[in-house]
């Protein structure tokens, strides 16, 4: 069942045809030799050709990467512009009814699985209200030489539901993390001193306390970005979004091993790069941090 040879030959293939494909894939060689060939080719970016598409596996992943990056970017923007302000308010006014409602929302957001959120959004906005499309990427247009659905209105209509599905859990996490940091910093002497000097409340919250809360938030934000890019498989499958996650699910279902191997290593390199960028950002957030 897991032999890729039988995925590439016709159903009633002869033994000679099976042997020819086996030799073509190099599966007739000893396992140590197969492994060495794979490592040598992988170091040069060659993960072999997809069994389904008969195209280079890494090229297929890079081709699908922009579609995944679109919904992840919108989800991260929603997480930042909704999660951080709500976390600041709920941390500065923890006993306020609004803050208690925000915390109830954050608990619900963390608890609800993404596939359930996606199906609820499809039913509500796609079937019941009929205001948003529920599958596909929509129209694309060229922007700075890149074909993207972010450049068209129809593309944005298609992006909204999958992006909100990805964002809800992250918004909840950002709210709770920002709230915890704000509560800790609001008790610090520098905040009390700023308030005693008559600094406006908004500046105290967003100019003083929030700045010292951002380091753990940025750390989690970077990890969320990597996780969203790597693990959008469920959301992309639900919304038939033609990204890397959908490609991975299709590859797993058909035992397309070159795509699976290329995907895993691509994601590993991406995580290293994102963590590097996050470390660099610490210096801009807190000048006391020295990378040396």
MARDRENPA-864858 format. One record per residue (C-alpha): residue in three letters; y, z, x. Coordinates in steps of 0.25 Angstrom, whole numbers. Layout:
! MARDRENPA-864858
ATOM   code       Y       Z       X
ATOM    ala       Y       Z       X
...
This chain:
! MARDRENPA-864858
ATOM   code       Y       Z       X
ATOM    unk       0       0       0
ATOM    unk      10       3      11
ATOM    unk       6      -9      20
ATOM    unk      19     -18      21
ATOM    unk      10     -30      23
ATOM    unk       5     -30       9
ATOM    unk      20     -30       4
ATOM    unk      22     -43      12
ATOM    unk      10     -51       9
ATOM    unk       6     -57      -5
ATOM    unk      -3     -50     -14
ATOM    unk     -15     -59     -10
ATOM    unk     -12     -60       4
ATOM    unk     -24     -64      14
ATOM    unk     -28     -55      25
ATOM    unk     -22     -65      35
ATOM    unk      -8     -64      28
ATOM    unk      -9     -49      28
ATOM    unk     -12     -49      43
ATOM    unk      -1     -58      46
ATOM    unk       9     -49      39
ATOM    unk       3     -37      46
ATOM    unk       5     -44      60
ATOM    unk      19     -48      56
ATOM    unk      23     -34      53
ATOM    unk      17     -28      65
ATOM    unk       7     -19      57
ATOM    unk      -5     -24      65
ATOM    unk       0     -17      77
ATOM    unk      -3      -2      81
ATOM    unk       6       9      75
ATOM    unk      13      13      88
ATOM    unk      16      -2      90
ATOM    unk      22      -3      76
ATOM    unk      30       9      78
ATOM    unk      36       5      91
ATOM    unk      39      -9      86
ATOM    unk      46      -2      74
ATOM    unk      55       7      83
ATOM    unk      59      -4      92
ATOM    unk      63     -13      81
ATOM    unk      70      -2      73
ATOM    unk      79       2      86
ATOM    unk      84     -12      85
ATOM    unk      86     -11      70
ATOM    unk      74     -19      66
ATOM    unk      66     -12      55
ATOM    unk      58     -25      51
ATOM    unk      59     -33      39
ATOM    unk      58     -28      25
ATOM    unk      45     -31      18
ATOM    unk      51     -34       5
ATOM    unk      64     -41       9
ATOM    unk      59     -47      22
ATOM    unk      73     -44      28
ATOM    unk      76     -34      40
ATOM    unk      75     -20      34
ATOM    unk      87     -14      41
ATOM    unk      96     -26      36
ATOM    unk      91     -23      22
ATOM    unk      96      -9      23
ATOM    unk     109     -12      29
ATOM    unk     111     -23      18
ATOM    unk     109     -12       7
ATOM    unk     117      -1      14
ATOM    unk     131      -5       9
ATOM    unk     126      -4      -6
ATOM    unk     121      10      -3
ATOM    unk     133      14       5
ATOM    unk     142      10      -7
ATOM    unk     136      20     -17
ATOM    unk     135      31      -6
ATOM    unk     150      29      -3
ATOM    unk     154      30     -17
ATOM    unk     145      42     -19
ATOM    unk     151      49      -7
ATOM    unk     165      46     -11
ATOM    unk     162      52     -25
ATOM    unk     156      64     -18
ATOM    unk     168      67      -9
ATOM    unk     179      64     -19
ATOM    unk     172      72     -30
ATOM    unk     164      83     -22
ATOM    unk     174      88     -12
ATOM    unk     186      90     -22
ATOM    unk     177      97     -32
ATOM    unk     171     105     -21
ATOM    unk     185     110     -16
ATOM    unk     189     114     -31
ATOM    unk     176     121     -34
ATOM    unk     177     128     -20
ATOM    unk     191     132     -22
ATOM    unk     190     137     -36
ATOM    unk     175     141     -38
ATOM    unk     178     149     -51
ATOM    unk     185     138     -58
ATOM    unk     177     132     -70
ATOM    unk     179     118     -64
ATOM    unk     173     122     -51
ATOM    unk     161     128     -58
ATOM    unk     159     115     -65
ATOM    unk     160     108     -52
ATOM    unk     149     117     -46
ATOM    unk     140     115     -58
ATOM    unk     142     100     -56
ATOM    unk     138     101     -41
ATOM    unk     125     109     -45
ATOM    unk     122      98     -55
ATOM    unk     125      87     -45
ATOM    unk     116      93     -34
ATOM    unk     104      95     -44
ATOM    unk     104      82     -51
ATOM    unk      95      71     -44
ATOM    unk     102      58     -41
ATOM    unk      92      50     -49
ATOM    unk      94      58     -61
ATOM    unk     110      57     -59
ATOM    unk     108      42     -58
ATOM    unk     100      40     -70
ATOM    unk     110      48     -78
ATOM    unk     121      40     -73
ATOM    unk     114      27     -76
ATOM    unk     111      32     -91
ATOM    unk     125      37     -93
ATOM    unk     134      26     -87
ATOM    unk     125      15     -87
ATOM    unk     117      16    -100
ATOM    unk     125      25    -109
ATOM    unk     139      22    -105
ATOM    unk     136       8     -99
ATOM    unk     148       9     -90
ATOM    unk     142       8     -76
ATOM    unk     131      -1     -70
ATOM    unk     118       6     -66
ATOM    unk     111      -3     -56
ATOM    unk     115     -13     -45
ATOM    unk     126     -14     -35
ATOM    unk     136     -22     -43
ATOM    unk     145     -33     -37
ATOM    unk     149     -32     -23
ATOM    unk     161     -38     -15
ATOM    unk     165     -40      -1
ATOM    unk     173     -29       5
ATOM    unk     176     -29      20
ATOM    unk     165     -39      22
ATOM    unk     155     -29      15
ATOM    unk     149     -33       1
ATOM    unk     151     -20      -7
ATOM    unk     150     -16     -22
ATOM    unk     162      -6     -19
ATOM    unk     171     -19     -19
ATOM    unk     168     -22     -34
ATOM    unk     170     -15     -47
ATOM    unk     156     -19     -52
ATOM    unk     151     -13     -39
ATOM    unk     158       0     -41
ATOM    unk     152       1     -55
ATOM    unk     138       0     -49
ATOM    unk     141      10     -38
ATOM    unk     146      21     -47
ATOM    unk     133      26     -53
ATOM    unk     125      27     -40
ATOM    unk     136      33     -32
ATOM    unk     139      44     -43
ATOM    unk     124      46     -43
ATOM    unk     124      48     -28
ATOM    unk     137      56     -28
ATOM    unk     134      67     -38
ATOM    unk     124      75     -29
ATOM    unk     134      73     -17
ATOM    unk     146      78     -25
ATOM    unk     139      90     -29
ATOM    unk     135      93     -14
ATOM    unk     149      91     -10
ATOM    unk     155     100     -21
ATOM    unk     146     111     -17
ATOM    unk     149     110      -2
ATOM    unk     164     108      -3
ATOM    unk     165     120     -13
ATOM    unk     157     129      -3
ATOM    unk     166     125       8
ATOM    unk     179     127       0
ATOM    unk     175     141      -5
ATOM    unk     172     145      10
ATOM    unk     185     139      15
ATOM    unk     194     145       4
ATOM    unk     191     159       9
ATOM    unk     195     155      23
ATOM    unk     208     161      29
ATOM    unk     215     147      31
ATOM    unk     214     144      16
ATOM    unk     220     157      12
ATOM    unk     231     155      23
ATOM    unk     234     142      17
ATOM    unk     235     147       3
ATOM    unk     243     158       7
ATOM    unk     253     148      14
ATOM    unk     254     141       0
ATOM    unk     247     129       4
ATOM    unk     244     121      -9
ATOM    unk     230     124     -15
ATOM    unk     226     109     -14
ATOM    unk     229     109       1
ATOM    unk     222     122       3
ATOM    unk     209     116      -3
ATOM    unk     209     102       2
ATOM    unk     217     103      15
ATOM    unk     212     116      20
ATOM    unk     199     121      14
ATOM    unk     192     108      11
ATOM    unk     195     103      25
ATOM    unk     186     114      31
ATOM    unk     176     112      20
ATOM    unk     174      97      23
ATOM    unk     164      98      35
ATOM    unk     152     102      28
ATOM    unk     156      93      16
ATOM    unk     157      81      26
ATOM    unk     144      85      32
ATOM    unk     137      84      19
ATOM    unk     145      72      15
ATOM    unk     139      65      27
ATOM    unk     125      69      24
ATOM    unk     127      65      10
ATOM    unk     132      51      14
ATOM    unk     119      49      22
ATOM    unk     110      54      12
ATOM    unk     116      45       1
ATOM    unk     115      33       9
ATOM    unk     101      36      13
ATOM    unk      96      41       0
ATOM    unk     102      33     -11
ATOM    unk      88      28     -15
ATOM    unk      87      34     -28
ATOM    unk     101      31     -33
ATOM    unk     100      17     -28
ATOM    unk      87      15     -35
ATOM    unk      92      21     -48
ATOM    unk     104      11     -48
ATOM    unk      97      -1     -41
ATOM    unk     108       0     -30
ATOM    unk     104     -10     -19
ATOM    unk     106       0      -8
ATOM    unk      98       5       4
ATOM    unk      91      16      -5
ATOM    unk      86       5     -15
ATOM    unk      81      -3      -3
ATOM    unk      73       9       2
ATOM    unk      67      12     -11
ATOM    unk      62      -2     -13
ATOM    unk      57      -2       2
ATOM    unk      49      11      -1
ATOM    unk      43       5     -14
ATOM    unk      39      -7      -6
ATOM    unk      35       0       7
ATOM    unk      46      -9      14
ATOM    unk      45      -1      27
ATOM    unk      55      -8      36
ATOM    unk      66      -5      26
ATOM    unk      61      10      25
ATOM    unk      62      12      40
ATOM    unk      75       5      41
ATOM    unk      81      13      30
ATOM    unk      77      26      36
ATOM    unk      82      23      50
ATOM    unk      95      18      44
ATOM    unk      97      30      36
ATOM    unk      94      39      48
ATOM    unk     105      32      57
ATOM    unk     115      33      45
ATOM    unk     113      48      44
ATOM    unk     116      49      59
ATOM    unk     128      41      58
ATOM    unk     134      48      46
ATOM    unk     131      62      53
ATOM    unk     139      57      65
ATOM    unk     151      53      56
ATOM    unk     151      66      49
ATOM    unk     151      73      62
ATOM    unk     163      65      67
ATOM    unk     170      68      53
ATOM    unk     170      83      56
ATOM    unk     180      81      67
ATOM    unk     190      75      57
ATOM    unk     187      86      47
ATOM    unk     188      98      56
ATOM    unk     196      96      69
ATOM    unk     189     109      75
ATOM    unk     176     101      76
ATOM    unk     174      94      90
ATOM    unk     163      84      91
ATOM    unk     163      86     106
